[in-house]
Amino acid sequence: MKSERNNSVLLTKKSILSSRVLASLCVPLLLLGVQQTALAESSESSDYFDPVEIVNDYQRDGLSETDRQVNSFAKTALLNQATDIQLALAKGEYANVTQHIHPKKGVQFSMYAYVQPNKDKRFSRQQFATYLKKSRVRFTWGEMDGSGNKLVIPLPTYLDEWVQAVDFNNADVTINQSQGFGNSLNNIESVYPYANAQYAIVDFYNKGSKEYDGMDWRVMRLVFEQYQGKSYLVAVVNDEWTI
């Protein structure tokens, strides 16, 4: 499956799109509204965590110094959680993701940037844990760009071969600021609107290689939703250049 994906997609991208420049879009970074109790519970920092620089607009939002510190703390806690999930996926320690999944809504997986809530595959916490063990049970995840073939594989294989979180070990990380834009529609902000502080979207962006002029860029978007004062994972959305 990796061979089909890499050969049919990346080589076609290079031959057709080698001169095209990817456009970047700056989306205002919006503050995450979380309760003080949630901040205390989320404050543990992993030893490996290296805080990334995030653009902020504190100078024009009129926040007090205390409010700024609280929101900065909330961002750091969210980045810690997102990084924990990314590393668990990258190491193949999929069971460690279970605790982060939304206890009521579960987690949804989208193959590409266009999210389809009524079509994309969704697992509850229990289902996710169950089908990690039942690795012979296959699911239809969607259709692959280029070939149009349906992707029918077990959950662990999907995480390993499609999500491929190992590609994001040295990624650029942003909150509520989409990275990587191809010719497919990115509707994630309309499905998971973060303007009301209910959702937060963490992008892990791999800018691609010089060999393919950056057209093999990839993004993994982790979507979080507030529930009872805590952030939980509700979606894993992959994105890449499509034909």
N, C-alpha and C positions, 0 to 999 in steps of 0.2 A: 504493500500500500504506500509506503514511503517513497519507493522508487517511482511508482506511477505519478504520485503527487509532485515530486521534485522535478522529474524529467519533463512531464507534459505541461506543467504550469510555469516553472522557472525559465525553461528554455524558450517557451513561447513568449513569455513576458520580455525576455531580453531581445528577441528578434523584432517584436512589434513595437515595444515601448522604450527602447534603449535611449532615446533622446528626450524623453518626457521628464519634466521636473515636477516633483511632488510638491504640492502646495501645502503650506502649513496654516493652521487656523488657531488663533489665540482665543480661547474661551475664558471669560472671567472666572477666576477662582472664587467660589462661594464658600462661606463659612459653614462648618458642621455644627449643628445644634445638638448638643448632648448634655445630659444632666451631670451634676457634680458627682453623684454616686457612681455613674457609669465611668467617669474619668478615673476615679480611685480604683475601680475594679480592673480598668484597662491599662494601668500605669506600669506594669511590669515590662521592662525593656530587655530584649534578647541581646546577648553579648555580641552577636555578629552584626547587629543592626547599625548601619551607617546612615544617619539622617541625610536625606537629599534636600537640596535647596528648592524651595517652593516660592513662586512669585506671590506676593500678597498685596492687598490694597488697604492695609490698615490706616495709611496716611489720610485716606479720604472717606473712611467709613465712620469716623467719629467715635470709635470704641475707646473705652478707658484702658489704661495700662493693664488693669486686672483682667478685663475681658480679652485683651490681646493674648495674655499669658494663657488663659483658659483655652482659647481656641487653638493656639499653637500647640498646647499640650494634647488636645483632642486629635489634631492632625498627626502628631507623632505616634499616638496610640493606634490610630487607624493604619498608619504606614507599617508599624510593627506587626499588626494582625495580618495585613496583606502580604508582607514579606514572609511571615510564618507559613502562610498558605502556599505562596509561590515556591518556597524551598521544599515544603513537604511534597508538592507535586513534582518538582524537579528531581528529588531523591527517590521517587516512587513510593514514598511513605503515605499512601493515599488515605489510609485509615485515620491519620492525624488531621485530615481536613474535616472529618465528620462533626467534630465539636463546634466548628465554625458555621455550619449550615443552619439556616433559619429553621427553628423548631416547628413552625407552623406552615410556612410556604415552601420549604425545601430549597433546592438549587436547580437552576435551569442552565442548559448548555446550548450555546449558539455557535454554529460552525463559522459563520461570517458576521460582518458588521450589522447586517440587517436582522434585527431581532424579531422573532415571530412567537409571541407568548403562547398562542394557541396551538402551535405546531412544534416548536423546539422541545427537545427531550428534557423532562423534569423528573427529579428524584426527591423523595422525602429523605429525611435523615436515615430512617430505618432501611429504606430501599437502597440508598447509596451504600450503606454498610453491608447489606445482604448481597448485592450484585458485585461488590468487590471480591467477595468470596466465591460467588457462582460465576466464575470467569468464562464459562462456556456459553452463557446466555447472551445472545446477540441482540442488538437494538439497531433500528434504522435512525440515523442521526440527521440525514438530509442528503442533498445531492452535491457532488464535488464539482467545483468550478472547472470549466474546460471540457471535461469528459462527460459530465452530466450523470455519471454513474452514482448510484446510491451507496452511501457509506453505511455498511451493515457490519458492525463489530461489537465485541463486548465492552463493557464500561472500562476495565483496566487498560484495554488496548487503545480505546479512544483517548484516555488521559495520557498514555505514553506516546502514541504516534500522531495524534492530532493536536491536542493541547500543547504537548512538547514544552513544558515549562522550563526545561533545562536551557532553552534558548534565551531565557530572560534572567539568567543569573547576574549579568552585568548590564541590565537594561536601564534606560532612562525612566524614571517613575514620576508620575504626576497625579494630582487629585482633581477630579472634575475638569480636566483639560485634555481633550482627545488628541491623540498623536497618530500619525500615519493615515493618509487619505488616498484611496484608489478611486476606481470608477463605480464602486458599489455604494448604495445608500447606507449611511450610518444614522440609524434612528434611535440610538440608545438613550439619548437625552429626552426623547418624547415618551419612551416606554418607562424609563426610570428617572423622572425629573428630580434633579437635586436642588432645584430652586427653593423648595419648601423644607430643605434640610432633612427630609425623610430618608433620602438615598445619598450615597456617595459612590463615585466611580473611580477606581484606582487603575491607571494605565501602566502596563509594563511594555516598553517600546524597544524593540530590537531594530536598529536602523538598516540592517542588511549588510551585504558585502560589496567590496569593490569589484569583484568578479562579475556581478550582475548589476553593477551601477546602482546598487541600493534598492533594486526592484524586488528583492527577496526579503524586504522588511516584513516584520510580523509584530502583532500587538496581542497581548492578553489583557482583557479588561475584567477586573473583579468588581462586582456590584454588591454594595452593602446596604442593608436597610436597618433602621433603628427599631428595636423591639424591646420593650420593658427596660429601657435604659442601656441597652447594649447593641453593638453592631454585629449583624449576622450576614453571612454570604448568601445571596439570593440568585446570583448569575455568574457564569464564566463565559465570556464572549471572546472569541478569537477573530482576528482581522488580518488581512493580507491583501496584496494587490491581486485583483481578479481580472479575468479576460473579458 
